[in-house]
Amino acid sequence: MNILPKFIYLFQCLPTNVPKSFFKELNKLITSFIWQKKNPRVKLSSLQAPYSRGGLNLPNFRNYYLASQYRSIWIWLHAERSEVRWVPIEQHELTNNLIILNTFCAWQESHSLLKINISFLRRTPLWANPDLSHHIADPILRGWKDRNIQTVANLYNNDTFIDFQQLKEQFKLPGQNFFKFLQIRDWVKEKSNPKETPLETHLCTKPWKSIKGIASSIYTIINEKLPDYNKASLKRKWETDLGYVYEEVEWHHFLEQAQTMLISTNHRQMQFNIFHRIYYTPYRLHKIDINYSPNV
């Protein structure tokens, strides 16, 4: 597809938010083109779903726009200041810079699509965190940062909040910091158990050597985990017809194999139509008109 890379390039260069109305109009044009201005027989979201969810992997331009904004987040996390000089400039304009606010809105919206609560994350910083009250956010936390206690994740061992003795031994903290430890521990408990989202993990832990492929990989994660693509009702219908209950992993594997094992686009279209029950079978025609035999 020659059009998609051009859109991605524009999405990465646009400094401001693209309104949802633009993507609604774009989806109308795409739907009109696919169905030749006739009434669509399948929702556009079903066509945009990945193969493992029974779709045809048609590009979702809104999700590609959101994924393209993660380019800036990757640069903030991994780029050297000497390589990208605008990073330290933006670090002093976190609340007034429209570009940063747009990126933050894309971060929020992408997690909202996935139904993920991001109010408190594992990688929430301790030092210079505006959410911390003044009596907790004192220079002691700056000393913690210098000792590499930078985020809430540093206070956990797997899913267990470590005690002060372990923290003291691991990061060589002075014993006088025990009261600060109690303050931070109570603050974390008030916030409930911090989460780590799939998008956050992908950005922070994957050993990226360059920015190439960031948008497509983030788009894949969003698409694979998007609740809107869940076709549980269709799965139940097929299980009723076949008299067999499929495991979720097994079911998604079958759907993906039905598309990836075929070379012919016509055959892929046939598999899609069969799965979504688009064809007018004798049984369906009989329900429409009793003059048709359901057994032919």
N, C-alpha and C positions, 0 to 999 in steps of 0.2 A: 504494500500500500504506500503510494507516494504522498498522500495527503496528510497522514498521521504525523510523520516527522516534522512537517512544516508547522502543524499546530503545536507540537511539543516545544519547538524552538520559540514560537511566540509566547507560549505559556511561561517558559523559563525567563524570558526577557521582560514580560509585562511587570511593572513595579506596583500595580494597584490591583484591586479585586475585580474579577470579571463577574458581572451579575448573573444570577441563576436564570434570569429571563433570556439571556443570550443562548444558554445551553438548551433551554426549552424550545426555542425557535429552531436551533440546529437539529434537535431530535425530531421535530416535526418535518423538517426537510428530508432527513434520512428516512423516516418512516414512509413519507410520500414517495420517495424514490424506490424503496424496496418493494412496496406493494403497488406501485404504478398508480398512485392516487386512489386506490380502492381501499375498502375497509380492511384494516389489518386483522389477520386471523391469529396472530401471536403477539404478545406484548413485546415492546422493544427491549425491556429488561431481560426477557427470556433469551433473546438473541444475543444480548451483551454478556450473559452469564458465561463463565469458563466451561471448557469441555467437561470437567469433573462434576459440574452442576447441571449438565444437560443442555448447555447453550452452544452457541457457535463462535464465541470469542469476538463478537463484534465490538469495536472500541467504544468505551464509555468516555466521552470527551470530558465530562465534568470530573470524573475520577482521575483522568490523565492530568487535568489541570491541577488538582490537589496534590497528586504525586510529584508533579514538576516543582512545586514549592519546597519540597524536601531538599532540593539542591542547595539552597541557602543554609538549611539546618546542618547539612553534612559539612559545609565549609566552616561554619561556626565551630563545629566539634573537632574537625580533623586538620584543617589547613593551618600552616605555619603563618605567623603574623608577617614574616618577611616576604612570603609569597603573595598573600592577599592583604593589601594595606587597608582595605575598607572595613575589615573585621574589627580592629580596635576602635574605629570611629563609631561603628554601630553599637558597640558595647556600652557607650556612654549616652545612647539615644534610645533606650529600650522602650520608653513610653511615648515618645513623640515622633518616631520615625514611621511613616506610613508603610514603607516596605516591610519593616519588621512586624508591624501590626497585621499586615496582610498575610505574612507567613504564619504568624501565630493563629490567625483565624482559620487558615487551611489545616493546621495541626489539630485544632479543635474540631473542625467539621469532619475530617477524615476519621477521627475517633468516635464522633457522634454517629456517623454512618455505621460503624461497627458495633454500636451500642456498648462502648467502653467508657467507664468513668475515669477521667484523668485528673480529678481534683487533688489527688495525692499520689505521686509516683515514687518509685524506688530511687530514681536519680534526681530527686528534689534537692537542690543545694542547701547547705546549712549556713554558710557565710553569705551575707548580703541578700538574705531571703526576706522580702518585704512582709511575708506572712508571719514571721516571728515577731513577738511583742518586744518592746524596747528593753525590758528587763532581762530578756533571754539573749537577744542579739547584741552581745557586747564583744570587745576585742579578744576575749578568750577563744571565740569561734574562729577568729583569724589565725590564732595559733594552731587550732585544730586543722585548718586548711593547709597550713605550712607543713603539718605532719601527715598530710595526705588523707585526712578525714574530711572529704569534700561533700559527700552526698549522704542521704539517708541509707543508701545501700551499704555503705561502709560500716554501718551499725548492726548489720545482719550477717548471720552465718546460715546460708540457705534461707529458711523461713523463720529462723529463731533470732530474736533480739539478744545480742551478746551482753554479758554483764560487764561491769566496770573493770574488773580484774583482767578479763580477756582483752578489753579495749586498751587498757594501760600497758599490757605486755606487748600487744601487737604494734601499737603506734607510739610507744614510749611516752605516754602522757604522765604529767606530774600528779601526785595524789591530791593536790589542791583542786583538781578539776572534777572531783567527785560530785559536788553540788551542781555543777553545770551539766554533768551527765544525767543527774536526776531530773533536771528541768527539761532537757531534750527528750528523755524517755517519756515523761508525762505528756509532752507536746505531741509526740508520735502516737501515743495511745489515744489521745483525743481525736486524732485524725483517722483512726482505724488503720487496718493493715495496708501498707503501701503496695501498689501493684507495679508490674512492669509489662508494658504493652508489647505486642508483637512488632509494631513499627519502631518503637523505642529500642528494643533488643536488636533488631535488624540494623539500625543505624549505628549503634554504639559498639556492638560486639563483633560484627562481621569485619574481617580485615580488609577493608577497602584500600586499594592502592591509588585509585583515581576516582573522579566523580562520574565517570562513564558508567551507564547502566543503573544509576540510582533511581531515576524516575520509573523505568520499566519494572524494576524489582519491587518498589513500593506499590506500584499499580497492581502487580500480581498478588501481593499480600492483601490489599484492600478487596480485590475481586474475589479471591478465594474464600475470604471470611465474611463477605457481605451477607447479612441475614436476608436481604431482599431476594437473593438468588436461591433460597432454600425451597426445594420442590417436594416437600414432605407429602403433600396431598397426592401428587403424581406417583410417588414411590408406593404409597399405600394402595393405590388403584392397581398398579402392576403386581404387587404382592398378592392382592386378592385374586387377580386373574390367573397368576402362575401358581398360587398355593404355596408360596415360599417366602419367608421373611429374611431379608438381606441385612447384613451388618452395614453400618454407614460407610466404613472404609471400603468394603467390598462393592457396595453400590456405586460410590464415586469412581472406583477403579473401572468398573464396567462402562460407565458413561464416558469416561475419558478414552478408553480403548476403542469404543465405537467410532470415535472421531479420528484419533491419531493413527490408527492402523490402516485407515483408508486414504488413498491418494486422490481418487476422483471426488471432486466437489459435489457432483450429482449424488453420489452414494452417501456422502456426508449429510447432504440435505435430506435424503430419504431416511437416514437414521434419526435425524432430528425430528422429522415429521412423525415417524413411528412413536418415538418416545413421548411427544406432546399430543399424540392421538389426533392429529390433524386430518388424516385420511377419513373419508366417508366409507366406513366398512358396511357390509350388508346389515349388521346388527344396528348400526346407527341409522341407516336409511329406513329400516323397518320401524324404528321408533318415531321417525318423521312421518312416514307414510306406510300404513299397514299393508298396502298392496305389494310392497317389496318383501321378498322372502329373507328372513334373517340367517338362513343357512347356505345361501348361494355364495 
